[in-house]
Amino acid sequence: MNELVPADTEAESTVSVDGFTYTVRVVSDGGGYRAHLTWQHQLSEQTTPRFSNARAAMIEGHSLAEERILAWRSAA
């Protein structure tokens, strides 16, 4: 995972869990930070609410991914 420093306006982290690969990209939108979650095997994207710091946005992006993976596992 990339570490964010105060001057960063963007960071990206790609993770594979149980065959699911996703990327969380955090960007500054002028009023805060949002995480964009994308999946390697799907053409879908989720965006988090705005956070005051990039670290919180990154954590929320990974949390969304984990929730979705758990839902897919239980549906299988």
URDA-V55024 format. One record per pair of residues at least 12 apart in sequence whose C-alpha atoms are under 7 Angstrom apart, sorted by the first residue. I is the first residue (numbers start at 1). J is the second residue. D is the distance in Angstrom with one decimal. If there is no record, write none. Layout:
# URDA-V55024
i->{I | I}
j->{J | J}
d->{D | D}
This chain:
# URDA-V55024
i->{1 | 9 | 9 | 10 | 10 | 10 | 11 | 11 | 11 | 12 | 12 | 12 | 13 | 21 | 21 | 22 | 22 | 22 | 22 | 23 | 23 | 23 | 24 | 24 | 24 | 24 | 24 | 24 | 25 | 26 | 26 | 26 | 32 | 32 | 32 | 32 | 33 | 33 | 33 | 33 | 33 | 33 | 34 | 34 | 34 | 34 | 34 | 34 | 35 | 35 | 35 | 35 | 35 | 36 | 36 | 37 | 48}
j->{13 | 27 | 28 | 26 | 27 | 28 | 25 | 26 | 27 | 24 | 25 | 26 | 25 | 39 | 40 | 37 | 38 | 39 | 40 | 37 | 38 | 39 | 36 | 37 | 38 | 58 | 61 | 62 | 37 | 54 | 57 | 58 | 50 | 51 | 52 | 53 | 50 | 51 | 52 | 53 | 54 | 57 | 47 | 48 | 49 | 50 | 51 | 57 | 47 | 48 | 57 | 58 | 61 | 48 | 61 | 61 | 61}
d->{5.0 | 5.6 | 5.1 | 5.3 | 4.4 | 6.5 | 5.7 | 5.2 | 6.8 | 5.7 | 4.3 | 6.3 | 6.4 | 6.0 | 5.5 | 7.0 | 5.6 | 4.3 | 5.8 | 5.8 | 5.3 | 6.4 | 5.6 | 4.7 | 6.7 | 6.9 | 5.9 | 6.8 | 6.6 | 6.6 | 6.7 | 6.2 | 5.7 | 5.4 | 4.9 | 6.6 | 5.4 | 5.1 | 6.2 | 6.1 | 5.4 | 6.2 | 6.7 | 5.6 | 6.2 | 5.0 | 6.4 | 5.6 | 5.7 | 5.4 | 5.3 | 5.9 | 5.4 | 6.7 | 6.8 | 6.1 | 6.7}
